[in-house]
Amino acid sequence: MAKVIPVTQPFLPPLDELHAYLEKIWQDKCLTNNGPFLQQLEGELAEYLGVPHVSLLANGTIALVVAMQALGIKGEVITTPFSFVATAHSLLWNGIKPVFVDIDPVTLNLDPNKVEAAITPQTAAILPVHVYGRPADVDRLQGIADAHGLKLVYDAAHAFAVRHRGASLLGHGDMSVLSFHATKVFNTFEGGAIVCRDEETKRRIYFLKNFGIADEVTVVAPGINGKMNEFQAALGLLQLKYIDRCIAKRREIDKVYREELAGVPGIQFLSILPETESNYAYFPILVGPGHALTRDGLYQKLRERDIHARRYFYPLISDFPMYRDLPSAALDKLPVARRVADQILCLPIYPDLTRDEQERVIDVLRGG
Ligand SMILES: *Cc1c(COP(=O)(O)O)cnc(C)c1O
């Protein structure tokens, strides 16, 4: 039987290189709570990404929850239905009402043309996603946020190392939130981060991820336990040494798909957006009416060949039971997101995907 090809597979650095990190942890017995590896990783990531401040957290979802807390966001937040469900869940965990707005057909991100109409006196913030690492319309979203006095927090879980107009994509808005989950371009098994602009905000995040504790006798906020531990931080330091090679491998795979799938009827892939250095985190295609199979037919056929493509993001977040009764989730409100969710399919892409394995995927798409 052929080997299963997953949609993604984590890169793991050589095991022997982990040993030195573990020895230090065993020796110092500092396992968590702002330890030396965590501080080193915060510094190295800020430098690598080209951003002012990085706070590390236990995972991306807690990082989103803490980001909202740190900015004091309440009421309503405008967000996209076309994302991983954690984007909107982070709002519910803060007692915030999500307001879904449709996406742009080219970027597949929150459509700035439709954001203003969704603003009410209760709106406190906009939470766009750089889906697949493709930049949202950062200029127009910032313009709208400024004009209406709203906070702007990016779910940048897919956008590690993405550069836009020669600078980090993560420098926009009030904060950007990253995920270092096993399925992401850069992983610490589980992990996440908040990128923020100033030292004071970083301090607030520091309190919030550690129960709100400021010192032995002072608790300043109802914080949570959102800390990243030293083992995760060590994995991150090691991973960072390989990240450029990993992204380069992804770039090659992306290029082969684009060359080999060009001209397959009914298959459309997303253009690389202008002035963007991608991280090649995903390879989404749209399966249109011109293809021999429906999207689900193609998904099924790939499954039969042990290729686990994924329908990211179908169903829309707004269709899940805890969201579908919101007025903004109504069937006719999100036509672009609905069409895209029905056509999208993410193909396997990860550093260890071999050319032969990729040919197996391409063969099915060409009708083989
Ligand atoms: C992965 C992901 C998250 C959640 O991150 P975790 O680290 O898994 O908690 C949030 N938003 C998006 C868009 C994601 O893809």
The ligand as an ORCA input file, in Angstrom:
! r2SCAN-3c Opt
* xyz 0 1
  C      -3.840     27.386     14.142
  C      -4.699     28.572     14.166
  C      -5.098     29.179     15.362
  C      -4.921     28.534     16.703
  O      -3.630     28.312     17.064
  P      -3.287     27.154     18.143
  O      -1.822     27.370     18.373
  O      -3.585     25.842     17.473
  O      -4.116     27.384     19.341
  C      -5.800     30.379     15.295
  N      -6.115     30.937     14.134
  C      -5.777     30.376     12.947
  C      -6.134     31.089     11.694
  C      -5.087     29.159     12.937
  O      -4.796     28.585     11.772
*
